[in-house]
Amino acid sequence: MSKMHVKSGDTVYVISGKYAKSVGKVIAVSPSEGKVIVEGVHKVKKHVKPRKQGEPGGIIETEGAIYASKVMLYCPKCQAGRRVKHVRNADGERSRVCTKCGETL
């Protein structure tokens, strides 16, 4: 398995593809596939069969996975997708910091 530069709950900026320049929150991460699911990006339609009695079936719209290499962390201060550097605090805890403005992400 490979390490991912984003984790669940991060706000990311899509840098390439059909959904370029979109901003959304990471819902799920799959390190083995190298993919992430971003809220509001890459909507796909799934045909769902009702499993329980009374549960409706039909076509639902949900988010699909996109490659993690197509996203970068979003800096709220810069209002853009930015590269990050890892900085160790005085108490020994690591944090991700925007390379341009120095904002902790």
DSSP file (Angstrom, degrees, kcal/mol; ACC not computed):
  #  RESIDUE AA STRUCTURE BP1 BP2  ACC     N-H-->O    O-->H-N    N-H-->O    O-->H-N    TCO  KAPPA ALPHA  PHI   PSI    X-CA   Y-CA   Z-CA
    1    1 A M              0   0    0      0, 0.0     2,-0.3     0, 0.0    31,-0.1   0.000 360.0 360.0 360.0 146.0    0.0    0.0    0.0
    2    2 A S        -     0   0    0     29,-0.6     2,-0.2     1,-0.1    32,-0.1  -0.713 360.0-105.5-105.5 157.1    1.2    3.5   -0.7
    3    3 A K        -     0   0    0     -2,-0.3     2,-0.4     2,-0.0    -1,-0.1  -0.481  30.7-139.6 -78.0 150.7    0.9    6.6    1.4
    4    4 A M        -     0   0    0     -2,-0.2    -1,-0.0     1,-0.1    25,-0.0  -0.867   9.3-147.1-111.5 145.8   -1.7    9.3    0.5
    5    5 A H  S    S+     0   0    0     -2,-0.4     2,-0.3    63,-0.0    68,-0.1   0.516  86.3  51.4 -87.6  -5.8   -1.1   13.0    0.6
    6    6 A V        -     0   0    0     66,-0.0     2,-0.3     4,-0.0    -2,-0.1  -0.913  67.3-164.8-125.8 156.6   -4.8   13.6    1.5
    7    7 A K    >   -     0   0    0     -2,-0.3     3,-1.9     1,-0.0    19,-0.2  -0.871  40.3 -69.2-133.4 169.7   -7.0   12.1    4.2
    8    8 A S  T 3  S+     0   0    0     -2,-0.3    19,-0.2     1,-0.2     3,-0.1  -0.321 118.6  27.7 -60.4 136.2  -10.7   11.9    4.9
    9    9 A G  T 3  S+     0   0    0     17,-2.4    -1,-0.2     1,-0.3     2,-0.1   0.236  88.6 129.5  96.0 -13.2  -12.2   15.3    5.9
   10   10 A D    <   -     0   0    0     -3,-1.9    16,-2.8    15,-0.1     2,-0.5  -0.418  59.1-126.9 -71.8 149.1   -9.6   17.4    3.9
   11   11 A T  E     -A   25   0A   0     14,-0.2    63,-2.4    63,-0.2     2,-0.3  -0.879  36.9-172.5 -94.5 127.0  -10.8   20.1    1.6
   12   12 A V  E     -AB  24  73A   0     12,-3.1    12,-2.0    -2,-0.5     2,-0.4  -0.822  23.7-138.5-125.1 160.7   -9.2   19.5   -1.8
   13   13 A Y  E     -AB  23  72A   0     59,-3.2    59,-2.2    -2,-0.3     2,-0.5  -0.974  22.1-132.6-117.4 126.9   -8.9   21.3   -5.2
   14   14 A V  E     - B   0  71A   0      8,-2.8     7,-2.8    -2,-0.4     8,-0.3  -0.703  22.3-175.2 -83.5 125.2   -9.3   19.3   -8.4
   15   15 A I        +     0   0    0     55,-3.0     2,-0.3    -2,-0.5    56,-0.1   0.656  57.5  18.9 -99.9 -17.6   -6.4   20.2  -10.7
   16   16 A S  S    S+     0   0    0     54,-0.8     3,-0.4     3,-0.1     2,-0.1  -0.968  87.8  38.6-150.0 165.5   -7.1   18.3  -13.9
   17   17 A G  S >  S-     0   0    0     -2,-0.3     3,-1.5     1,-0.2    -3,-0.0  -0.431 102.7 -36.3  94.3-168.7   -9.8   16.4  -15.9
   18   18 A K  T 3  S+     0   0    0      1,-0.3    -1,-0.2    -2,-0.1     0, 0.0   0.794 138.2  47.4 -61.8 -31.3  -13.4   17.1  -16.4
   19   19 A Y  T >  S+     0   0    0     -3,-0.4     3,-1.2     3,-0.0    -1,-0.3   0.030  80.6 151.9-103.3  25.8  -13.9   18.4  -12.9
   20   20 A A  T <   +     0   0    0     -3,-1.5    -5,-0.2     1,-0.2     3,-0.1  -0.215  63.4  24.4 -58.4 147.2  -10.9   20.8  -12.8
   21   21 A K  T 3  S+     0   0    0     -7,-2.8     2,-0.3     1,-0.3    -1,-0.2   0.626  91.1 134.4  69.8  17.9  -11.1   23.8  -10.6
   22   22 A S    <   -     0   0    0     -3,-1.2    -8,-2.8    -8,-0.3     2,-0.4  -0.727  42.1-153.3 -93.6 147.3  -13.7   22.1   -8.3
   23   23 A V  E     +A   13   0A   0     -2,-0.3     2,-0.3   -10,-0.2   -10,-0.2  -0.972  28.4 142.3-120.5 135.0  -13.4   22.3   -4.6
   24   24 A G  E     -A   12   0A   0    -12,-2.0   -12,-3.1    -2,-0.4     2,-0.4  -0.978  47.0 -93.5-161.9 171.5  -14.8   19.7   -2.3
   25   25 A K  E     -A   11   0A   0     -2,-0.3    14,-3.1   -14,-0.2     2,-0.5  -0.749  40.0-115.2 -96.0 139.4  -14.4   17.6    0.9
   26   26 A V  E     +C   38   0B   0    -16,-2.8   -17,-2.4    -2,-0.4    12,-0.2  -0.613  31.6 178.8 -75.8 123.3  -12.8   14.2    0.8
   27   27 A I  E     +     0   0B   0     10,-3.2     2,-0.3    -2,-0.5    -1,-0.2   0.870  65.4   3.0 -89.9 -45.4  -15.4   11.5    1.9
   28   28 A A  E     -C   37   0B   0      9,-1.1     9,-2.6   -21,-0.1     2,-0.4  -0.982  59.1-150.9-145.6 153.2  -13.3    8.4    1.5
   29   29 A V  E     -C   36   0B   0     -2,-0.3     7,-0.2     7,-0.2   -21,-0.1  -0.984   3.1-168.2-127.6 136.4   -9.7    7.4    0.6
   30   30 A S  E >>> +C   35   0B   0      5,-2.9     5,-1.8    -2,-0.4     4,-1.7  -0.832   6.3 178.8-124.1  92.2   -8.5    4.2   -1.0
   31   31 A P  T 345S+     0   0    0      0, 0.0   -29,-0.6     0, 0.0    -1,-0.1   0.827  79.6  59.0 -64.4 -31.9   -4.7    3.9   -0.7
   32   32 A S  T 345S+     0   0    0      1,-0.2    -2,-0.0   -31,-0.1     0, 0.0   0.856 117.2  32.2 -66.6 -33.7   -4.5    0.5   -2.4
   33   33 A E  T <45S-     0   0    0     -3,-0.5    -1,-0.2     2,-0.2     3,-0.1   0.618 105.3-126.1 -94.1 -16.3   -6.2    1.9   -5.6
   34   34 A G  T  <5 +     0   0    0     -4,-1.7    34,-2.6     1,-0.3    35,-0.4   0.816  67.7 125.9  73.6  31.4   -4.7    5.4   -5.2
   35   35 A K  E   < -CD  30  67B   0     -5,-1.8    -5,-2.9    32,-0.3     2,-0.3  -0.842  42.4-162.5-124.6 158.5   -8.2    7.0   -5.4
   36   36 A V  E     -CD  29  66B   0     30,-2.9    30,-2.8    -2,-0.3     2,-0.5  -0.945  17.2-134.5-133.1 155.6  -10.3    9.4   -3.4
   37   37 A I  E     -CD  28  65B   0     -9,-2.6   -10,-3.2    -2,-0.3    -9,-1.1  -0.969  24.6-163.9-112.0 121.0  -14.0   10.2   -3.3
   38   38 A V  E >   -C   26   0B   0     26,-0.6     3,-1.7    -2,-0.5   -12,-0.2  -0.888  25.1-110.0-111.5 134.4  -14.7   13.9   -3.2
   39   39 A E  T 3  S+     0   0    0    -14,-3.1   -14,-0.2    -2,-0.4     3,-0.1  -0.408 100.7   5.4 -64.0 125.5  -18.1   15.4   -2.3
   40   40 A G  T 3  S+     0   0    0      1,-0.2     2,-0.4    -2,-0.2    -1,-0.3   0.473 107.2 107.3  82.7   2.9  -19.8   17.0   -5.2
   41   41 A V  S <  S+     0   0    0     -3,-1.7    23,-0.5     1,-0.2    -3,-0.3  -0.931  77.6   7.0-118.4 139.3  -17.2   15.8   -7.8
   42   42 A H  S    S-     0   0    0     -2,-0.4    22,-2.8     1,-0.2     2,-0.3   0.972  75.9-159.9  58.1  63.2  -17.6   13.1  -10.4
   43   43 A K  E     -E   63   0C   0     20,-0.2     2,-0.3    -3,-0.2    20,-0.2  -0.568  12.0-175.9 -72.9 131.3  -21.3   12.3   -9.9
   44   44 A V  E     -E   62   0C   0     18,-3.5    18,-2.9    -2,-0.3     2,-0.5  -0.916  22.9-124.7-126.8 155.0  -22.3    8.9  -11.3
   45   45 A K  E     -E   61   0C   0     -2,-0.3     2,-0.4    16,-0.2    16,-0.2  -0.875  24.4-165.9-102.8 130.9  -25.7    7.1  -11.5
   46   46 A K  E     -E   60   0C   0     14,-3.1    14,-2.7    -2,-0.5     2,-0.7  -0.932  18.6-135.2-116.6 138.2  -26.1    3.7   -9.9
   47   47 A H  E     -E   59   0C   0     -2,-0.4     2,-0.5    12,-0.2    12,-0.2  -0.838  29.6-165.0 -91.2 115.7  -28.9    1.3  -10.5
   48   48 A V  E     -E   58   0C   0     10,-3.5    10,-2.7    -2,-0.7    -2,-0.0  -0.879  11.4-148.7-112.0 131.4  -29.9    0.0   -7.1
   49   49 A K        -     0   0    0     -2,-0.5     2,-0.2     8,-0.2     8,-0.0  -0.772  32.5-106.2 -92.8 137.9  -32.1   -3.0   -6.4
   50   50 A P        -     0   0    0      0, 0.0     7,-0.1     0, 0.0     3,-0.0  -0.484  35.7-176.5 -65.9 129.0  -34.3   -2.9   -3.3
   51   51 A R        +     0   0    0     -2,-0.2     2,-0.3     5,-0.2     6,-0.0   0.831  63.1  40.3 -95.7 -39.5  -32.8   -5.2   -0.7
   52   52 A K  S >  S-     0   0    0      4,-0.1     3,-1.7     1,-0.0     2,-0.2  -0.740  97.9 -88.9-110.4 159.5  -35.3   -5.0    2.1
   53   53 A Q  T 3  S+     0   0    0     -2,-0.3    -2,-0.1     1,-0.3    -1,-0.0  -0.487 115.6  18.1 -67.3 130.5  -39.1   -5.0    2.0
   54   54 A G  T 3  S+     0   0    0      1,-0.3    -1,-0.3    -2,-0.2    -3,-0.0   0.259  93.6 123.6  91.8 -12.0  -40.3   -1.4    1.7
   55   55 A E    <   -     0   0    0     -3,-1.7    -1,-0.3     1,-0.0     2,-0.1  -0.695  62.0-125.3 -83.2 129.7  -36.9   -0.1    0.5
   56   56 A P        -     0   0    0      0, 0.0    -5,-0.2     0, 0.0     2,-0.2  -0.463  22.3-160.6 -77.2 146.7  -37.1    1.7   -2.8
   57   57 A G        +     0   0    0     -2,-0.1     2,-0.3    -7,-0.1    -8,-0.2  -0.405  36.2  96.1-104.7-171.7  -35.0    0.8   -5.7
   58   58 A G  E    S-E   48   0C   0    -10,-2.7   -10,-3.5    -2,-0.2     2,-0.6  -0.847  76.1 -30.0 128.6-162.2  -34.1    2.8   -8.8
   59   59 A I  E     -E   47   0C   0     -2,-0.3     2,-0.3   -12,-0.2   -12,-0.2  -0.849  55.8-175.7-100.3 121.5  -31.4    5.1  -10.1
   60   60 A I  E     -E   46   0C   0    -14,-2.7   -14,-3.1    -2,-0.6     2,-0.5  -0.852  20.4-132.5-114.5 153.0  -29.5    7.0   -7.5
   61   61 A E  E     +E   45   0C   0     -2,-0.3     2,-0.3   -16,-0.2   -16,-0.2  -0.912  36.5 158.0-107.1 128.0  -26.8    9.6   -8.0
   62   62 A T  E     -E   44   0C   0    -18,-2.9   -18,-3.5    -2,-0.5     2,-0.3  -0.874  43.5 -86.1-140.8 170.4  -23.6    9.3   -6.0
   63   63 A E  E     -E   43   0C   0     -2,-0.3   -20,-0.2   -20,-0.2     2,-0.2  -0.618  38.6-149.9 -82.9 139.9  -20.0   10.4   -6.1
   64   64 A G        -     0   0    0    -22,-2.8   -26,-0.6   -23,-0.5     2,-0.2  -0.604  25.4 -93.7-101.5 167.5  -17.5    8.3   -8.0
   65   65 A A  E     -D   37   0B   0     -2,-0.2     2,-0.3   -28,-0.2   -28,-0.2  -0.544  36.3-170.4 -82.8 145.5  -13.8    7.8   -7.2
   66   66 A I  E     -D   36   0B   0    -30,-2.8   -30,-2.9    -2,-0.2     2,-0.1  -0.925  36.5 -86.3-128.4 158.6  -11.1    9.9   -8.9
   67   67 A Y  E >   -D   35   0B   0     -2,-0.3     3,-1.5   -32,-0.2   -32,-0.3  -0.380  29.3-134.4 -66.2 139.5   -7.3    9.5   -8.8
   68   68 A A  G >  S+     0   0    0    -34,-2.6     3,-1.4     1,-0.3    -1,-0.1   0.735 102.0  68.8 -67.2 -22.9   -5.6   11.1   -5.9
   69   69 A S  G 3  S+     0   0    0    -35,-0.4    -1,-0.3     1,-0.3   -34,-0.1   0.664  91.7  62.1 -70.3 -14.0   -2.9   12.6   -8.1
   70   70 A K  G <  S+     0   0    0     -3,-1.5   -55,-3.0   -55,-0.1   -54,-0.8   0.421  99.2  65.7 -90.2   0.5   -5.6   14.9   -9.6
   71   71 A V  E <   -B   14   0A   0     -3,-1.4     2,-0.3   -57,-0.2   -57,-0.2  -0.909  56.3-174.5-123.9 151.6   -6.3   16.6   -6.3
   72   72 A M  E     -B   13   0A   0    -59,-2.2   -59,-3.2    -2,-0.3    11,-0.1  -0.972  40.4 -84.8-137.8 156.5   -4.3   18.9   -4.1
   73   73 A L  E     -B   12   0A   0      9,-0.4     9,-2.8    -2,-0.3     2,-0.5  -0.273  42.1-129.1 -62.1 143.7   -5.0   20.4   -0.7
   74   74 A Y  E     -F   81   0D   0    -63,-2.4     7,-0.2     7,-0.3   -63,-0.2  -0.826  11.2-149.2 -99.2 127.6   -7.0   23.6   -0.7
   75   75 A C  E  >> -F   80   0D   0      5,-3.0     4,-1.7    -2,-0.5     5,-1.2  -0.867   1.4-159.9 -96.7 117.1   -5.7   26.6    1.3
   76   76 A P  T  45S+     0   0    0      0, 0.0    -1,-0.1     0, 0.0     5,-0.0   0.796  91.3  52.7 -67.7 -27.3   -8.6   28.7    2.6
   77   77 A K  T  45S+     0   0    0      1,-0.2    -2,-0.0     3,-0.1     0, 0.0   0.915 117.6  35.4 -73.8 -43.3   -6.4   31.8    3.1
   78   78 A C  T  45S-     0   0    0      2,-0.2    -1,-0.2    25,-0.0     3,-0.1   0.680  99.6-137.0 -80.4 -19.0   -5.0   31.7   -0.5
   79   79 A Q  T  <5S+     0   0    0     -4,-1.7     2,-0.3     1,-0.2    -2,-0.1   0.881  71.4  86.7  60.1  41.0   -8.3   30.5   -1.9
   80   80 A A  E   <S-F   75   0D   0     -5,-1.2    -5,-3.0    -7,-0.0     2,-0.4  -0.973  89.1 -84.8-157.4 166.5   -6.5   28.0   -4.1
   81   81 A G  E     -F   74   0D   0     -2,-0.3     2,-0.3    -7,-0.2    -7,-0.3  -0.661  54.6-178.6 -77.1 133.8   -5.0   24.6   -4.3
   82   82 A R        -     0   0    0     -9,-2.8    -9,-0.4    -2,-0.4     2,-0.2  -0.935  30.8-112.2-136.3 154.9   -1.5   24.6   -2.8
   83   83 A R        -     0   0    0     -2,-0.3    16,-1.9   -11,-0.1    17,-0.3  -0.497  38.8-145.9 -75.6 157.1    1.5   22.3   -2.2
   84   84 A V  E     -G   98   0E   0     14,-0.2     2,-0.3    -2,-0.2    14,-0.2  -0.904  10.2-151.7-127.4 155.4    2.2   21.6    1.5
   85   85 A K  E     -G   97   0E   0     12,-2.6    12,-2.8    -2,-0.3     2,-0.5  -0.928  23.2-121.6-120.8 152.6    5.2   21.1    3.6
   86   86 A H  E     -G   96   0E   0     -2,-0.3     2,-0.4    10,-0.2    10,-0.2  -0.829  30.6-173.7 -97.6 124.4    5.3   19.1    6.8
   87   87 A V  E     -G   95   0E   0      8,-2.8     8,-2.5    -2,-0.5     2,-0.6  -0.948  19.6-136.3-121.5 137.7    6.5   21.0    9.9
   88   88 A R  E     -G   94   0E   0     -2,-0.4     6,-0.2     6,-0.2     5,-0.1  -0.829  24.1-140.2 -94.2 124.9    7.1   19.6   13.4
   89   89 A N    >   -     0   0    0      4,-3.3     3,-1.4    -2,-0.6    -1,-0.0  -0.114  30.2 -95.8 -74.2 176.1    5.8   21.7   16.2
   90   90 A A  T 3  S+     0   0    0      1,-0.3    -1,-0.1     2,-0.1    -2,-0.0   0.826 126.0  53.6 -63.4 -32.9    7.5   22.5   19.5
   91   91 A D  T 3  S-     0   0    0      2,-0.1    -1,-0.3     1,-0.0     3,-0.1   0.387 123.1-104.4 -85.4   5.3    5.5   19.6   21.1
   92   92 A G  S <  S+     0   0    0     -3,-1.4     2,-0.3     1,-0.3    -2,-0.1   0.443  76.7 135.9  91.4  -0.1    6.7   17.1   18.5
   93   93 A E        -     0   0    0     -5,-0.1    -4,-3.3     1,-0.0    -1,-0.3  -0.632  50.4-130.5 -85.2 138.8    3.4   17.0   16.6
   94   94 A R  E     +G   88   0E   0     -2,-0.3     2,-0.3    -6,-0.2    -6,-0.2  -0.659  27.8 179.3 -88.1 142.8    3.5   17.2   12.8
   95   95 A S  E     -G   87   0E   0     -8,-2.5    -8,-2.8    -2,-0.3     2,-0.5  -0.975  28.0-119.4-139.6 155.3    1.3   19.6   10.8
   96   96 A R  E     -G   86   0E   0     -2,-0.3     9,-2.9   -10,-0.2     2,-0.4  -0.823  31.7-169.8 -96.9 131.9    0.8   20.4    7.2
   97   97 A V  E     -GH  85 104E   0    -12,-2.8   -12,-2.6    -2,-0.5     7,-0.2  -0.961  27.6-110.2-127.2 137.8    1.5   24.0    6.2
   98   98 A C  E  >  -G   84   0E   0      5,-2.6     4,-1.2    -2,-0.4   -14,-0.2  -0.454  22.5-143.2 -63.5 132.1    0.8   25.9    3.0
   99   99 A T  T  4 S+     0   0    0    -16,-1.9    -1,-0.1    -2,-0.2   -15,-0.1   0.776  94.5  44.4 -70.8 -25.9    4.1   26.6    1.1
  100  100 A K  T  4 S+     0   0    0    -17,-0.3    -1,-0.2     3,-0.1   -16,-0.1   0.933 130.3  13.1 -86.4 -49.6    3.0   30.0   -0.1
  101  101 A C  T  4 S-     0   0    0      2,-0.1    -2,-0.1     0, 0.0    -1,-0.1   0.637  91.4-122.1-107.1 -16.4    1.3   31.7    2.9
  102  102 A G     <  +     0   0    0     -4,-1.2     2,-0.2     1,-0.3    -3,-0.1   0.560  54.6 154.7  87.2   7.3    2.3   29.5    5.9
  103  103 A E        -     0   0    0     -6,-0.1    -5,-2.6     1,-0.1     2,-0.4  -0.486  46.5-120.4 -69.7 135.3   -1.3   28.7    6.9
  104  104 A T  B      H   97   0E   0     -7,-0.2    -7,-0.2    -2,-0.2    -1,-0.1  -0.657 360.0 360.0 -77.3 128.3   -1.7   25.4    8.8
  105  105 A L              0   0    0     -9,-2.9    -8,-0.1    -2,-0.4    -1,-0.1   0.414 360.0 360.0-100.9 360.0   -4.1   23.1    7.0
